[in-house]
Amino acid sequence: MSKRWVNRPEGSNWGDFGADDQLGRTNLLTPERVKAAAAEVREGIRFGLSLPLDYPGGNVLNARRHPPRLSPTQLDGVGWMNYPMGKYITGASDVICDDQVLLTLQYSTQWDSLAHVGSHFDADGDGEAERVYYNGYRAGEHVLGPDQSGEPGARALSIDNFAATPIQGRGVLVDLFEHFGRERKIVTFDDLMGVMESDGVSIEEGDMLVLRTGFSELILEMAQSPDKDVLDTSCAALDGSDDRLLQWISDSGISAICADNYAVEHFVGKSSGDNCAALPLHELCLFKLGLPLGELWYLADLAAWLRENNRNRFLLTAPPLRLPKAVGSPVTPVATV
């Protein structure tokens, strides 16, 4: 396939993993690094890192996203829940339950695919910016919206790439909550490095950075009635406007960022100026680096165990749903120590 771009964004890695790459920095999860991650398993204890799929509740965090709607499957207008099979097959004694769900894929604990956020960028070198995604994949050609012919969805960069080549490797926890509590703390490069130094955390190429802020615990306490004003002013979030922090993410070689908060970065709902990203950390990670972002993970129990045992590393297994053409997915991550 011919190269899709003439220019690549400054600071990006487009083409470094191949002209048609759709895995981005998860390419760094090599067999050697997965073996090193497996060596972090000493006790065989597992921690589930997902919220229930019907949390946070309501749609105050994102007006487009709604809780899942569960219902029985239907046949001839009959819902199959506690269904006696004898009505369907003479003499059968079975009782069947079978259900379906209408699911917003990025409502609760989730992965962002590399098709989740792109940018207006002059990849052609013709002086005009076009809508493009990681590695030069194009809106209207590789990612179809409702205004294009064909079924909407990501023909390239879909979330199922991270299921077909499963996300598994070493997770490294940075416990921001332990240092900042529930204050709304916009975490700069200096803040992050200070916490890592204080807690003896080191990051190696291919590691997945896991950030605990306490946000998901706050959501659980709200019992599916989230208070947006409280959530907007609570817990730490990365400062996507801090160039030194963004440069560290680029230079560190991390393969993913997973956080227990919404959006990973502090989101103010507007850009910082003309032709600037409203979500600069998303733009860097998803658009430039091909580095997936996880949001709304549950990390409290894992963090407590790691701190008690003076550890911060673990085996992290977190493939998304293998759902072709989707731009995000629920995930049920598992940390094994």
ROFIVO-311328 format. One record per residue (C-alpha): residue in three letters; x, y, z. Coordinates in steps of 0.5 Angstrom, whole numbers, padded with zeros to 4 digits, always signed. Layout:
<sites>
alaXYZ...
</sites>
This chain:
<sites>
met+0000+0000+0000ser+0003+0007-0002lys+0004+0012+0004arg-0001+0016+0006trp+0003+0022+0008val+0008+0027+0006asn+0009+0030+0012arg+0008+0027+0019pro+0007+0031+0025glu+0012+0034+0029gly+0014+0029+0035ser+0010+0023+0032asn+0012+0016+0030trp+0008+0015+0024gly+0012+0010+0020asp+0017+0008+0025phe+0013+0001+0026gly+0011+0001+0018ala+0007+0004+0013asp+0001+0001+0015asp+0002+0000+0022gln-0005+0000+0027leu-0002-0002+0033gly+0002+0004+0035arg+0006+0004+0041thr+0003-0003+0043asn+0008-0006+0038leu+0013-0005+0044leu+0010-0010+0048thr+0014-0015+0045pro+0015-0023+0047glu+0021-0021+0051arg+0017-0015+0055val+0011-0020+0056lys+0016-0025+0059ala+0019-0020+0064ala+0012-0017+0066ala+0010-0025+0067ala+0016-0025+0072glu+0013-0020+0076val+0008-0025+0078arg+0010-0028+0085glu+0004-0029+0089gly-0001-0031+0084ile-0006-0026+0087arg-0011-0022+0082phe-0014-0016+0082gly-0020-0014+0077leu-0019-0007+0075ser-0026-0005+0072leu-0032-0001+0075pro-0039-0004+0074leu-0041-0003+0067asp-0047+0001+0069tyr-0043+0006+0073pro-0042+0012+0073gly-0049+0013+0072gly-0053+0018+0068asn-0050+0022+0063val-0047+0028+0067leu-0040+0026+0065asn-0041+0026+0058ala-0048+0028+0055arg-0047+0023+0049arg-0046+0017+0053his-0051+0013+0057pro-0052+0007+0061pro-0052+0000+0058arg-0060-0002+0057leu-0060-0010+0058ser-0066-0014+0055pro-0068-0021+0054thr-0067-0023+0047gln-0073-0024+0043leu-0076-0030+0038asp-0083-0028+0036gly-0084-0023+0040val-0083-0027+0047gly-0077-0025+0051trp-0072-0031+0053met-0072-0030+0060asn-0074-0036+0065tyr-0076-0039+0058pro-0079-0046+0059met-0076-0050+0053gly-0082-0055+0053lys-0085-0049+0049tyr-0080-0049+0043ile-0078-0057+0043thr-0083-0062+0045gly-0081-0065+0052ala-0075-0061+0053ser-0074-0060+0061asp-0069-0054+0060val-0070-0047+0062ile-0067-0041+0058cys-0064-0034+0060asp-0061-0030+0054asp-0060-0023+0054gln-0057-0017+0050val-0055-0010+0051leu-0055-0003+0048leu-0048-0001+0050thr-0044+0006+0049leu-0037+0003+0049gln-0034+0008+0052tyr-0039+0009+0058ser-0035+0006+0064thr-0028+0003+0064gln-0025+0003+0057trp-0020+0003+0052asp-0019+0009+0047ser-0018+0006+0040leu-0013+0010+0035ala-0019+0012+0031his-0022+0016+0037val-0018+0022+0036gly-0015+0025+0030ser-0013+0032+0028his-0013+0037+0022phe-0007+0036+0019asp-0003+0038+0012ala-0001+0030+0011asp-0001+0031+0004gly+0004+0037+0004asp-0001+0041-0001gly-0002+0047+0004glu-0009+0045+0006ala-0010+0041+0013glu-0015+0035+0012arg-0018+0030+0018val-0013+0025+0019tyr-0011+0020+0024tyr-0005+0016+0027asn+0000+0014+0021gly-0004+0018+0016tyr-0011+0014+0016arg-0016+0019+0013ala-0023+0021+0015gly-0028+0019+0010glu-0024+0014+0007his-0021+0009+0013val-0026+0012+0018leu-0033+0013+0016gly-0038+0018+0019pro-0045+0018+0018asp-0044+0023+0012gln-0040+0018+0008ser-0043+0013+0004gly-0042+0006+0007glu-0043+0004+0014pro-0040+0009+0019gly-0034+0006+0023ala-0027+0005+0023arg-0024+0001+0017ala-0017+0002+0020leu-0015+0003+0027ser-0021+0000+0030ile-0021-0002+0037asp-0021-0010+0035asn-0013-0009+0033phe-0012-0009+0041ala-0016-0015+0042ala-0013-0019+0036thr-0006-0017+0038pro-0008-0017+0046ile-0006-0012+0050gln-0001-0015+0056gly+0005-0013+0059arg+0008-0010+0065gly+0004-0005+0069val+0007+0001+0073leu+0002+0004+0078val+0003+0011+0080asp-0001+0013+0086leu-0003+0020+0085phe-0008+0020+0090glu-0004+0018+0096his+0000+0024+0095phe-0006+0029+0093gly-0012+0026+0096arg-0018+0029+0093glu-0016+0036+0091arg-0017+0038+0084lys-0009+0037+0082ile-0007+0039+0075val-0001+0035+0075thr+0005+0037+0071phe+0012+0034+0069asp+0015+0036+0076asp+0009+0034+0080leu+0009+0027+0077met+0017+0026+0077gly+0016+0028+0084val+0011+0023+0086met+0015+0017+0082glu+0022+0019+0086ser+0018+0019+0093asp+0015+0012+0091gly+0021+0009+0088val+0017+0008+0081ser+0022+0007+0075ile+0019+0007+0068glu+0022+0002+0062glu+0021+0002+0055gly+0014-0002+0054asp+0011-0001+0061met+0004+0001+0061leu+0003+0007+0066val-0003+0006+0071leu-0005+0013+0074arg-0009+0012+0081thr-0013+0019+0082gly-0018+0016+0087phe-0024+0019+0082ser-0027+0012+0081glu-0028+0011+0088leu-0031+0017+0088ile-0036+0015+0083leu-0037+0009+0086glu-0039+0013+0093met-0044+0017+0089ala-0048+0010+0087gln-0050+0012+0080ser-0052+0019+0082pro-0046+0023+0080asp-0045+0030+0082lys-0042+0033+0076asp-0040+0040+0080val-0036+0035+0085leu-0033+0031+0080asp-0030+0037+0076thr-0027+0040+0082ser-0024+0033+0085cys-0018+0029+0084ala-0012+0029+0080ala-0011+0030+0072leu-0005+0030+0068asp-0004+0037+0065gly-0004+0036+0058ser-0002+0044+0057asp+0005+0042+0060asp+0010+0041+0054arg+0015+0038+0059leu+0010+0033+0061leu+0008+0031+0054gln+0015+0031+0052trp+0017+0026+0057ile+0011+0021+0055ser+0014+0021+0048asp+0021+0020+0051ser+0019+0015+0056gly+0017+0009+0051ile+0011+0007+0055ser+0006+0003+0051ala+0000+0006+0054ile-0003+0010+0059cys-0009+0008+0064ala-0012+0012+0069asp-0018+0011+0074asn-0021+0018+0072tyr-0025+0021+0066ala-0020+0023+0060val-0014+0022+0063glu-0012+0030+0062his-0015+0036+0065phe-0021+0038+0060val-0023+0045+0060gly-0028+0044+0054lys-0024+0049+0050ser-0018+0049+0046ser-0012+0054+0048gly-0012+0058+0042asp-0013+0058+0034asn-0011+0051+0031cys-0010+0048+0038ala-0012+0042+0041ala-0018+0042+0046leu-0015+0035+0049pro-0007+0036+0047leu-0005+0030+0051his-0010+0026+0047glu-0008+0029+0041leu+0000+0027+0043cys-0002+0020+0045leu-0007+0017+0040phe-0006+0022+0034lys+0002+0023+0034leu+0004+0017+0038gly-0001+0011+0037leu-0001+0010+0045pro-0008+0008+0047leu-0011+0011+0053gly-0015+0007+0058glu-0020+0011+0063leu-0025+0010+0069trp-0021+0004+0071tyr-0022+0002+0078leu-0015+0002+0082ala-0016+0002+0089asp-0015-0005+0092leu-0009-0006+0087ala-0006+0001+0090ala-0007-0001+0097trp-0004-0008+0096leu+0002-0005+0092arg+0003+0000+0097glu+0003-0005+0103asn+0008-0010+0100asn+0012-0004+0097arg+0011-0006+0090asn+0009-0002+0084arg+0010-0007+0078phe+0005-0012+0076leu+0003-0016+0070leu-0003-0013+0066thr-0008-0016+0062ala-0013-0012+0058pro-0015-0014+0051pro-0021-0010+0049leu-0028-0013+0046arg-0026-0016+0039leu-0031-0011+0036pro-0029-0009+0028lys-0030-0002+0026ala-0031+0001+0034val-0027+0007+0036gly-0027+0005+0043ser-0029-0001+0048pro-0031-0003+0055val-0025-0007+0058thr-0024-0012+0064pro-0017-0011+0066val-0014-0016+0071ala-0007-0014+0075thr-0004-0020+0077val+0002-0020+0083
</sites>
